[in-house]
Amino acid sequence: MLKDHMFEFYFDQMNELVFLAEGKNQHLYYKKMNKAAAKLVRCQGEAGMRLESVLPERVVYHSLYPY
């Protein structure tokens, strides 16, 4: 439990954009994003959405592939 709390704390304190994602069926699905990423995207979206539908075009989404 403490590990989870510590992870959440540091995850949200990072200035870098951080997405936790899961790969399946040749696509990335986001599980969670930190505050910096949510600010850029300007929405939380629903966890489980395809990352390409969450990230704005100005973010280089294709650099995450060859998924």
mmCIF file of the N, C-alpha and C atoms, coordinates in Angstrom:
data_MODEL
# 
_entry.id   MODEL 
# 
loop_
_atom_site.group_PDB 
_atom_site.id 
_atom_site.type_symbol 
_atom_site.label_atom_id 
_atom_site.label_alt_id 
_atom_site.label_comp_id 
_atom_site.label_asym_id 
_atom_site.label_entity_id 
_atom_site.label_seq_id 
_atom_site.pdbx_PDB_ins_code 
_atom_site.Cartn_x 
_atom_site.Cartn_y 
_atom_site.Cartn_z 
_atom_site.occupancy 
_atom_site.B_iso_or_equiv 
_atom_site.pdbx_formal_charge 
_atom_site.auth_seq_id 
_atom_site.auth_comp_id 
_atom_site.auth_asym_id 
_atom_site.auth_atom_id 
_atom_site.pdbx_PDB_model_num 
ATOM 1   N N  . MET A 1 1  ? 0.818   -1.191 0.000   1.00 0.00 ? 1  MET A N  1 
ATOM 2   C CA . MET A 1 1  ? 0.000   0.000  0.000   1.00 0.00 ? 1  MET A CA 1 
ATOM 3   C C  . MET A 1 1  ? 0.867   1.261  0.000   1.00 0.00 ? 1  MET A C  1 
ATOM 4   N N  . LEU A 1 2  ? 1.898   1.294  0.831   1.00 0.00 ? 2  LEU A N  1 
ATOM 5   C CA . LEU A 1 2  ? 2.784   2.450  0.889   1.00 0.00 ? 2  LEU A CA 1 
ATOM 6   C C  . LEU A 1 2  ? 3.514   2.629  -0.437  1.00 0.00 ? 2  LEU A C  1 
ATOM 7   N N  . LYS A 1 3  ? 3.922   1.526  -1.058  1.00 0.00 ? 3  LYS A N  1 
ATOM 8   C CA . LYS A 1 3  ? 4.587   1.612  -2.359  1.00 0.00 ? 3  LYS A CA 1 
ATOM 9   C C  . LYS A 1 3  ? 3.678   2.274  -3.384  1.00 0.00 ? 3  LYS A C  1 
ATOM 10  N N  . ASP A 1 4  ? 2.415   1.890  -3.402  1.00 0.00 ? 4  ASP A N  1 
ATOM 11  C CA . ASP A 1 4  ? 1.456   2.485  -4.339  1.00 0.00 ? 4  ASP A CA 1 
ATOM 12  C C  . ASP A 1 4  ? 1.307   3.976  -4.094  1.00 0.00 ? 4  ASP A C  1 
ATOM 13  N N  . HIS A 1 5  ? 1.233   4.352  -2.831  1.00 0.00 ? 5  HIS A N  1 
ATOM 14  C CA . HIS A 1 5  ? 1.085   5.763  -2.477  1.00 0.00 ? 5  HIS A CA 1 
ATOM 15  C C  . HIS A 1 5  ? 2.325   6.549  -2.908  1.00 0.00 ? 5  HIS A C  1 
ATOM 16  N N  . MET A 1 6  ? 3.493   6.013  -2.678  1.00 0.00 ? 6  MET A N  1 
ATOM 17  C CA . MET A 1 6  ? 4.743   6.670  -3.069  1.00 0.00 ? 6  MET A CA 1 
ATOM 18  C C  . MET A 1 6  ? 4.827   6.797  -4.584  1.00 0.00 ? 6  MET A C  1 
ATOM 19  N N  . PHE A 1 7  ? 4.444   5.742  -5.299  1.00 0.00 ? 7  PHE A N  1 
ATOM 20  C CA . PHE A 1 7  ? 4.458   5.784  -6.758  1.00 0.00 ? 7  PHE A CA 1 
ATOM 21  C C  . PHE A 1 7  ? 3.544   6.905  -7.252  1.00 0.00 ? 7  PHE A C  1 
ATOM 22  N N  . GLU A 1 8  ? 2.331   6.966  -6.712  1.00 0.00 ? 8  GLU A N  1 
ATOM 23  C CA . GLU A 1 8  ? 1.368   7.999  -7.119  1.00 0.00 ? 8  GLU A CA 1 
ATOM 24  C C  . GLU A 1 8  ? 1.937   9.397  -6.869  1.00 0.00 ? 8  GLU A C  1 
ATOM 25  N N  . PHE A 1 9  ? 2.554   9.580  -5.727  1.00 0.00 ? 9  PHE A N  1 
ATOM 26  C CA . PHE A 1 9  ? 3.121   10.878 -5.384  1.00 0.00 ? 9  PHE A CA 1 
ATOM 27  C C  . PHE A 1 9  ? 4.184   11.289 -6.400  1.00 0.00 ? 9  PHE A C  1 
ATOM 28  N N  . TYR A 1 10 ? 5.159   10.436 -6.644  1.00 0.00 ? 10 TYR A N  1 
ATOM 29  C CA . TYR A 1 10 ? 6.242   10.771 -7.573  1.00 0.00 ? 10 TYR A CA 1 
ATOM 30  C C  . TYR A 1 10 ? 5.756   10.846 -9.012  1.00 0.00 ? 10 TYR A C  1 
ATOM 31  N N  . PHE A 1 11 ? 4.841   10.009 -9.377  1.00 0.00 ? 11 PHE A N  1 
ATOM 32  C CA . PHE A 1 11 ? 4.268   10.004 -10.720 1.00 0.00 ? 11 PHE A CA 1 
ATOM 33  C C  . PHE A 1 11 ? 3.650   11.368 -11.026 1.00 0.00 ? 11 PHE A C  1 
ATOM 34  N N  . ASP A 1 12 ? 2.890   11.901 -10.102 1.00 0.00 ? 12 ASP A N  1 
ATOM 35  C CA . ASP A 1 12 ? 2.231   13.183 -10.326 1.00 0.00 ? 12 ASP A CA 1 
ATOM 36  C C  . ASP A 1 12 ? 3.160   14.380 -10.163 1.00 0.00 ? 12 ASP A C  1 
ATOM 37  N N  . GLN A 1 13 ? 4.301   14.224 -9.510  1.00 0.00 ? 13 GLN A N  1 
ATOM 38  C CA . GLN A 1 13 ? 5.240   15.331 -9.323  1.00 0.00 ? 13 GLN A CA 1 
ATOM 39  C C  . GLN A 1 13 ? 6.170   15.524 -10.509 1.00 0.00 ? 13 GLN A C  1 
ATOM 40  N N  . MET A 1 14 ? 6.250   14.572 -11.408 1.00 0.00 ? 14 MET A N  1 
ATOM 41  C CA . MET A 1 14 ? 7.161   14.661 -12.547 1.00 0.00 ? 14 MET A CA 1 
ATOM 42  C C  . MET A 1 14 ? 6.721   15.771 -13.498 1.00 0.00 ? 14 MET A C  1 
ATOM 43  N N  . ASN A 1 15 ? 7.690   16.553 -13.985 1.00 0.00 ? 15 ASN A N  1 
ATOM 44  C CA . ASN A 1 15 ? 7.396   17.606 -14.952 1.00 0.00 ? 15 ASN A CA 1 
ATOM 45  C C  . ASN A 1 15 ? 7.261   17.056 -16.361 1.00 0.00 ? 15 ASN A C  1 
ATOM 46  N N  . GLU A 1 16 ? 7.859   15.901 -16.600 1.00 0.00 ? 16 GLU A N  1 
ATOM 47  C CA . GLU A 1 16 ? 7.781   15.280 -17.912 1.00 0.00 ? 16 GLU A CA 1 
ATOM 48  C C  . GLU A 1 16 ? 6.401   14.674 -18.119 1.00 0.00 ? 16 GLU A C  1 
ATOM 49  N N  . LEU A 1 17 ? 6.020   14.541 -19.375 1.00 0.00 ? 17 LEU A N  1 
ATOM 50  C CA . LEU A 1 17 ? 4.746   13.893 -19.698 1.00 0.00 ? 17 LEU A CA 1 
ATOM 51  C C  . LEU A 1 17 ? 4.921   12.399 -19.524 1.00 0.00 ? 17 LEU A C  1 
ATOM 52  N N  . VAL A 1 18 ? 4.090   11.810 -18.689 1.00 0.00 ? 18 VAL A N  1 
ATOM 53  C CA . VAL A 1 18 ? 4.198   10.376 -18.437 1.00 0.00 ? 18 VAL A CA 1 
ATOM 54  C C  . VAL A 1 18 ? 2.834   9.725  -18.648 1.00 0.00 ? 18 VAL A C  1 
ATOM 55  N N  . PHE A 1 19 ? 2.828   8.731  -19.506 1.00 0.00 ? 19 PHE A N  1 
ATOM 56  C CA . PHE A 1 19 ? 1.638   7.929  -19.742 1.00 0.00 ? 19 PHE A CA 1 
ATOM 57  C C  . PHE A 1 19 ? 1.969   6.498  -19.377 1.00 0.00 ? 19 PHE A C  1 
ATOM 58  N N  . LEU A 1 20 ? 1.144   5.865  -18.609 1.00 0.00 ? 20 LEU A N  1 
ATOM 59  C CA . LEU A 1 20 ? 1.271   4.432  -18.401 1.00 0.00 ? 20 LEU A CA 1 
ATOM 60  C C  . LEU A 1 20 ? 0.360   3.816  -19.449 1.00 0.00 ? 20 LEU A C  1 
ATOM 61  N N  . ALA A 1 21 ? 0.929   2.957  -20.260 1.00 0.00 ? 21 ALA A N  1 
ATOM 62  C CA . ALA A 1 21 ? 0.166   2.394  -21.366 1.00 0.00 ? 21 ALA A CA 1 
ATOM 63  C C  . ALA A 1 21 ? 0.353   0.892  -21.422 1.00 0.00 ? 21 ALA A C  1 
ATOM 64  N N  . GLU A 1 22 ? -0.574  0.260  -22.080 1.00 0.00 ? 22 GLU A N  1 
ATOM 65  C CA . GLU A 1 22 ? -0.554  -1.184 -22.258 1.00 0.00 ? 22 GLU A CA 1 
ATOM 66  C C  . GLU A 1 22 ? -0.696  -1.457 -23.747 1.00 0.00 ? 22 GLU A C  1 
ATOM 67  N N  . GLY A 1 23 ? 0.129   -2.338 -24.262 1.00 0.00 ? 23 GLY A N  1 
ATOM 68  C CA . GLY A 1 23 ? 0.036   -2.691 -25.668 1.00 0.00 ? 23 GLY A CA 1 
ATOM 69  C C  . GLY A 1 23 ? -0.799  -3.936 -25.872 1.00 0.00 ? 23 GLY A C  1 
ATOM 70  N N  . LYS A 1 24 ? -1.752  -3.827 -26.796 1.00 0.00 ? 24 LYS A N  1 
ATOM 71  C CA . LYS A 1 24 ? -2.507  -5.004 -27.203 1.00 0.00 ? 24 LYS A CA 1 
ATOM 72  C C  . LYS A 1 24 ? -3.110  -4.753 -28.580 1.00 0.00 ? 24 LYS A C  1 
ATOM 73  N N  . ASN A 1 25 ? -3.175  -5.793 -29.351 1.00 0.00 ? 25 ASN A N  1 
ATOM 74  C CA . ASN A 1 25 ? -3.717  -5.730 -30.709 1.00 0.00 ? 25 ASN A CA 1 
ATOM 75  C C  . ASN A 1 25 ? -3.060  -4.643 -31.550 1.00 0.00 ? 25 ASN A C  1 
ATOM 76  N N  . GLN A 1 26 ? -1.751  -4.496 -31.421 1.00 0.00 ? 26 GLN A N  1 
ATOM 77  C CA . GLN A 1 26 ? -0.961  -3.546 -32.190 1.00 0.00 ? 26 GLN A CA 1 
ATOM 78  C C  . GLN A 1 26 ? -1.316  -2.081 -31.908 1.00 0.00 ? 26 GLN A C  1 
ATOM 79  N N  . HIS A 1 27 ? -1.899  -1.806 -30.753 1.00 0.00 ? 27 HIS A N  1 
ATOM 80  C CA . HIS A 1 27 ? -2.215  -0.443 -30.340 1.00 0.00 ? 27 HIS A CA 1 
ATOM 81  C C  . HIS A 1 27 ? -1.798  -0.262 -28.885 1.00 0.00 ? 27 HIS A C  1 
ATOM 82  N N  . LEU A 1 28 ? -1.590  0.996  -28.514 1.00 0.00 ? 28 LEU A N  1 
ATOM 83  C CA . LEU A 1 28 ? -1.295  1.324  -27.122 1.00 0.00 ? 28 LEU A CA 1 
ATOM 84  C C  . LEU A 1 28 ? -2.543  1.921  -26.490 1.00 0.00 ? 28 LEU A C  1 
ATOM 85  N N  . TYR A 1 29 ? -2.883  1.425  -25.315 1.00 0.00 ? 29 TYR A N  1 
ATOM 86  C CA . TYR A 1 29 ? -4.036  1.902  -24.568 1.00 0.00 ? 29 TYR A CA 1 
ATOM 87  C C  . TYR A 1 29 ? -3.540  2.505  -23.271 1.00 0.00 ? 29 TYR A C  1 
ATOM 88  N N  . TYR A 1 30 ? -3.963  3.735  -22.991 1.00 0.00 ? 30 TYR A N  1 
ATOM 89  C CA . TYR A 1 30 ? -3.431  4.364  -21.793 1.00 0.00 ? 30 TYR A CA 1 
ATOM 90  C C  . TYR A 1 30 ? -4.201  3.920  -20.562 1.00 0.00 ? 30 TYR A C  1 
ATOM 91  N N  . LYS A 1 31 ? -3.435  3.715  -19.514 1.00 0.00 ? 31 LYS A N  1 
ATOM 92  C CA . LYS A 1 31 ? -3.997  3.305  -18.229 1.00 0.00 ? 31 LYS A CA 1 
ATOM 93  C C  . LYS A 1 31 ? -4.102  4.512  -17.299 1.00 0.00 ? 31 LYS A C  1 
ATOM 94  N N  . LYS A 1 32 ? -3.115  5.409  -17.408 1.00 0.00 ? 32 LYS A N  1 
ATOM 95  C CA . LYS A 1 32 ? -3.060  6.557  -16.503 1.00 0.00 ? 32 LYS A CA 1 
ATOM 96  C C  . LYS A 1 32 ? -2.092  7.572  -17.084 1.00 0.00 ? 32 LYS A C  1 
ATOM 97  N N  . MET A 1 33 ? -2.310  8.857  -16.779 1.00 0.00 ? 33 MET A N  1 
ATOM 98  C CA . MET A 1 33 ? -1.361  9.898  -17.155 1.00 0.00 ? 33 MET A CA 1 
ATOM 99  C C  . MET A 1 33 ? -1.099  10.779 -15.946 1.00 0.00 ? 33 MET A C  1 
ATOM 100 N N  . ASN A 1 34 ? 0.090   11.378 -15.912 1.00 0.00 ? 34 ASN A N  1 
ATOM 101 C CA . ASN A 1 34 ? 0.393   12.249 -14.778 1.00 0.00 ? 34 ASN A CA 1 
ATOM 102 C C  . ASN A 1 34 ? -0.191  13.639 -15.021 1.00 0.00 ? 34 ASN A C  1 
ATOM 103 N N  . LYS A 1 35 ? -0.038  14.528 -14.052 1.00 0.00 ? 35 LYS A N  1 
ATOM 104 C CA . LYS A 1 35 ? -0.638  15.862 -14.131 1.00 0.00 ? 35 LYS A CA 1 
ATOM 105 C C  . LYS A 1 35 ? -0.096  16.667 -15.300 1.00 0.00 ? 35 LYS A C  1 
ATOM 106 N N  . ALA A 1 36 ? 1.208   16.553 -15.583 1.00 0.00 ? 36 ALA A N  1 
ATOM 107 C CA . ALA A 1 36 ? 1.797   17.288 -16.702 1.00 0.00 ? 36 ALA A CA 1 
ATOM 108 C C  . ALA A 1 36 ? 1.179   16.840 -18.024 1.00 0.00 ? 36 ALA A C  1 
ATOM 109 N N  . ALA A 1 37 ? 0.979   15.558 -18.189 1.00 0.00 ? 37 ALA A N  1 
ATOM 110 C CA . ALA A 1 37 ? 0.363   15.041 -19.417 1.00 0.00 ? 37 ALA A CA 1 
ATOM 111 C C  . ALA A 1 37 ? -1.097  15.460 -19.508 1.00 0.00 ? 37 ALA A C  1 
ATOM 112 N N  . ALA A 1 38 ? -1.810  15.411 -18.396 1.00 0.00 ? 38 ALA A N  1 
ATOM 113 C CA . ALA A 1 38 ? -3.221  15.806 -18.388 1.00 0.00 ? 38 ALA A CA 1 
ATOM 114 C C  . ALA A 1 38 ? -3.369  17.284 -18.745 1.00 0.00 ? 38 ALA A C  1 
ATOM 115 N N  . LYS A 1 39 ? -2.413  18.097 -18.318 1.00 0.00 ? 39 LYS A N  1 
ATOM 116 C CA . LYS A 1 39 ? -2.447  19.523 -18.637 1.00 0.00 ? 39 LYS A CA 1 
ATOM 117 C C  . LYS A 1 39 ? -2.266  19.732 -20.140 1.00 0.00 ? 39 LYS A C  1 
ATOM 118 N N  . LEU A 1 40 ? -1.361  18.988 -20.747 1.00 0.00 ? 40 LEU A N  1 
ATOM 119 C CA . LEU A 1 40 ? -1.138  19.103 -22.188 1.00 0.00 ? 40 LEU A CA 1 
ATOM 120 C C  . LEU A 1 40 ? -2.361  18.631 -22.966 1.00 0.00 ? 40 LEU A C  1 
ATOM 121 N N  . VAL A 1 41 ? -2.888  17.510 -22.579 1.00 0.00 ? 41 VAL A N  1 
ATOM 122 C CA . VAL A 1 41 ? -4.020  16.913 -23.282 1.00 0.00 ? 41 VAL A CA 1 
ATOM 123 C C  . VAL A 1 41 ? -5.303  17.672 -22.953 1.00 0.00 ? 41 VAL A C  1 
ATOM 124 N N  . ARG A 1 42 ? -5.339  18.308 -21.790 1.00 0.00 ? 42 ARG A N  1 
ATOM 125 C CA . ARG A 1 42 ? -6.472  19.101 -21.300 1.00 0.00 ? 42 ARG A CA 1 
ATOM 126 C C  . ARG A 1 42 ? -7.716  18.272 -21.028 1.00 0.00 ? 42 ARG A C  1 
ATOM 127 N N  . CYS A 1 43 ? -7.508  17.026 -20.770 1.00 0.00 ? 43 CYS A N  1 
ATOM 128 C CA . CYS A 1 43 ? -8.614  16.179 -20.325 1.00 0.00 ? 43 CYS A CA 1 
ATOM 129 C C  . CYS A 1 43 ? -8.013  14.908 -19.766 1.00 0.00 ? 43 CYS A C  1 
ATOM 130 N N  . GLN A 1 44 ? -8.712  14.258 -18.919 1.00 0.00 ? 44 GLN A N  1 
ATOM 131 C CA . GLN A 1 44 ? -8.244  12.991 -18.399 1.00 0.00 ? 44 GLN A CA 1 
ATOM 132 C C  . GLN A 1 44 ? -8.619  11.866 -19.345 1.00 0.00 ? 44 GLN A C  1 
ATOM 133 N N  . GLY A 1 45 ? -9.732  12.023 -20.049 1.00 0.00 ? 45 GLY A N  1 
ATOM 134 C CA . GLY A 1 45 ? -10.179 10.937 -20.900 1.00 0.00 ? 45 GLY A CA 1 
ATOM 135 C C  . GLY A 1 45 ? -10.518 9.732  -20.057 1.00 0.00 ? 45 GLY A C  1 
ATOM 136 N N  . GLU A 1 46 ? -10.950 8.731  -20.678 1.00 0.00 ? 46 GLU A N  1 
ATOM 137 C CA . GLU A 1 46 ? -11.266 7.496  -19.977 1.00 0.00 ? 46 GLU A CA 1 
ATOM 138 C C  . GLU A 1 46 ? -10.076 6.556  -20.066 1.00 0.00 ? 46 GLU A C  1 
ATOM 139 N N  . ALA A 1 47 ? -9.644  6.045  -18.952 1.00 0.00 ? 47 ALA A N  1 
ATOM 140 C CA . ALA A 1 47 ? -8.582  5.047  -18.973 1.00 0.00 ? 47 ALA A CA 1 
ATOM 141 C C  . ALA A 1 47 ? -9.043  3.913  -19.857 1.00 0.00 ? 47 ALA A C  1 
ATOM 142 N N  . GLY A 1 48 ? -8.136  3.421  -20.667 1.00 0.00 ? 48 GLY A N  1 
ATOM 143 C CA . GLY A 1 48 ? -8.477  2.356  -21.594 1.00 0.00 ? 48 GLY A CA 1 
ATOM 144 C C  . GLY A 1 48 ? -8.641  2.844  -23.015 1.00 0.00 ? 48 GLY A C  1 
ATOM 145 N N  . MET A 1 49 ? -8.606  4.171  -23.227 1.00 0.00 ? 49 MET A N  1 
ATOM 146 C CA . MET A 1 49 ? -8.703  4.707  -24.579 1.00 0.00 ? 49 MET A CA 1 
ATOM 147 C C  . MET A 1 49 ? -7.390  4.468  -25.313 1.00 0.00 ? 49 MET A C  1 
ATOM 148 N N  . ARG A 1 50 ? -7.470  4.387  -26.638 1.00 0.00 ? 50 ARG A N  1 
ATOM 149 C CA . ARG A 1 50 ? -6.239  4.267  -27.414 1.00 0.00 ? 50 ARG A CA 1 
ATOM 150 C C  . ARG A 1 50 ? -5.431  5.543  -27.252 1.00 0.00 ? 50 ARG A C  1 
ATOM 151 N N  . LEU A 1 51 ? -4.137  5.387  -27.073 1.00 0.00 ? 51 LEU A N  1 
ATOM 152 C CA . LEU A 1 51 ? -3.268  6.527  -26.838 1.00 0.00 ? 51 LEU A CA 1 
ATOM 153 C C  . LEU A 1 51 ? -3.333  7.514  -27.997 1.00 0.00 ? 51 LEU A C  1 
ATOM 154 N N  . GLU A 1 52 ? -3.475  7.025  -29.201 1.00 0.00 ? 52 GLU A N  1 
ATOM 155 C CA . GLU A 1 52 ? -3.528  7.916  -30.362 1.00 0.00 ? 52 GLU A CA 1 
ATOM 156 C C  . GLU A 1 52 ? -4.768  8.818  -30.346 1.00 0.00 ? 52 GLU A C  1 
ATOM 157 N N  . SER A 1 53 ? -5.818  8.413  -29.679 1.00 0.00 ? 53 SER A N  1 
ATOM 158 C CA . SER A 1 53 ? -6.996  9.269  -29.600 1.00 0.00 ? 53 SER A CA 1 
ATOM 159 C C  . SER A 1 53 ? -6.909  10.256 -28.444 1.00 0.00 ? 53 SER A C  1 
ATOM 160 N N  . VAL A 1 54 ? -5.961  10.047 -27.541 1.00 0.00 ? 54 VAL A N  1 
ATOM 161 C CA . VAL A 1 54 ? -5.789  10.921 -26.389 1.00 0.00 ? 54 VAL A CA 1 
ATOM 162 C C  . VAL A 1 54 ? -4.738  11.992 -26.659 1.00 0.00 ? 54 VAL A C  1 
ATOM 163 N N  . LEU A 1 55 ? -3.660  11.631 -27.358 1.00 0.00 ? 55 LEU A N  1 
ATOM 164 C CA . LEU A 1 55 ? -2.563  12.564 -27.594 1.00 0.00 ? 55 LEU A CA 1 
ATOM 165 C C  . LEU A 1 55 ? -2.898  13.530 -28.717 1.00 0.00 ? 55 LEU A C  1 
ATOM 166 N N  . PRO A 1 56 ? -2.578  14.822 -28.547 1.00 0.00 ? 56 PRO A N  1 
ATOM 167 C CA . PRO A 1 56 ? -2.768  15.771 -29.637 1.00 0.00 ? 56 PRO A CA 1 
ATOM 168 C C  . PRO A 1 56 ? -1.744  15.510 -30.738 1.00 0.00 ? 56 PRO A C  1 
ATOM 169 N N  . GLU A 1 57 ? -2.056  15.952 -31.950 1.00 0.00 ? 57 GLU A N  1 
ATOM 170 C CA . GLU A 1 57 ? -1.164  15.692 -33.080 1.00 0.00 ? 57 GLU A CA 1 
ATOM 171 C C  . GLU A 1 57 ? 0.220   16.287 -32.885 1.00 0.00 ? 57 GLU A C  1 
ATOM 172 N N  . ARG A 1 58 ? 0.311   17.402 -32.144 1.00 0.00 ? 58 ARG A N  1 
ATOM 173 C CA . ARG A 1 58 ? 1.629   18.030 -31.975 1.00 0.00 ? 58 ARG A CA 1 
ATOM 174 C C  . ARG A 1 58 ? 2.575   17.174 -31.139 1.00 0.00 ? 58 ARG A C  1 
ATOM 175 N N  . VAL A 1 59 ? 2.040   16.211 -30.417 1.00 0.00 ? 59 VAL A N  1 
ATOM 176 C CA . VAL A 1 59 ? 2.879   15.266 -29.690 1.00 0.00 ? 59 VAL A CA 1 
ATOM 177 C C  . VAL A 1 59 ? 3.252   14.172 -30.678 1.00 0.00 ? 59 VAL A C  1 
ATOM 178 N N  . VAL A 1 60 ? 4.489   13.834 -30.726 1.00 0.00 ? 60 VAL A N  1 
ATOM 179 C CA . VAL A 1 60 ? 4.950   12.876 -31.736 1.00 0.00 ? 60 VAL A CA 1 
ATOM 180 C C  . VAL A 1 60 ? 4.541   11.469 -31.333 1.00 0.00 ? 60 VAL A C  1 
ATOM 181 N N  . TYR A 1 61 ? 3.306   11.157 -31.619 1.00 0.00 ? 61 TYR A N  1 
ATOM 182 C CA . TYR A 1 61 ? 2.758   9.852  -31.251 1.00 0.00 ? 61 TYR A CA 1 
ATOM 183 C C  . TYR A 1 61 ? 3.468   8.720  -31.985 1.00 0.00 ? 61 TYR A C  1 
ATOM 184 N N  . HIS A 1 62 ? 3.780   8.914  -33.239 1.00 0.00 ? 62 HIS A N  1 
ATOM 185 C CA . HIS A 1 62 ? 4.357   7.835  -34.040 1.00 0.00 ? 62 HIS A CA 1 
ATOM 186 C C  . HIS A 1 62 ? 5.746   7.422  -33.556 1.00 0.00 ? 62 HIS A C  1 
ATOM 187 N N  . SER A 1 63 ? 6.371   8.242  -32.727 1.00 0.00 ? 63 SER A N  1 
ATOM 188 C CA . SER A 1 63 ? 7.668   7.827  -32.180 1.00 0.00 ? 63 SER A CA 1 
ATOM 189 C C  . SER A 1 63 ? 7.500   6.702  -31.174 1.00 0.00 ? 63 SER A C  1 
ATOM 190 N N  . LEU A 1 64 ? 6.270   6.460  -30.710 1.00 0.00 ? 64 LEU A N  1 
ATOM 191 C CA . LEU A 1 64 ? 6.013   5.373  -29.781 1.00 0.00 ? 64 LEU A CA 1 
ATOM 192 C C  . LEU A 1 64 ? 5.904   4.026  -30.484 1.00 0.00 ? 64 LEU A C  1 
ATOM 193 N N  . TYR A 1 65 ? 5.755   4.085  -31.769 1.00 0.00 ? 65 TYR A N  1 
ATOM 194 C CA . TYR A 1 65 ? 5.552   2.844  -32.515 1.00 0.00 ? 65 TYR A CA 1 
ATOM 195 C C  . TYR A 1 65 ? 6.882   2.322  -32.983 1.00 0.00 ? 65 TYR A C  1 
ATOM 196 N N  . PRO A 1 66 ? 7.013   1.110  -33.221 1.00 0.00 ? 66 PRO A N  1 
ATOM 197 C CA . PRO A 1 66 ? 6.373   0.186  -34.159 1.00 0.00 ? 66 PRO A CA 1 
ATOM 198 C C  . PRO A 1 66 ? 5.260   -0.639 -33.585 1.00 0.00 ? 66 PRO A C  1 
ATOM 199 N N  . TYR A 1 67 ? 4.535   -0.230 -32.591 1.00 0.00 ? 67 TYR A N  1 
ATOM 200 C CA . TYR A 1 67 ? 3.420   -1.011 -32.091 1.00 0.00 ? 67 TYR A CA 1 
ATOM 201 C C  . TYR A 1 67 ? 2.496   -1.224 -33.207 1.00 0.00 ? 67 TYR A C  1 
# 
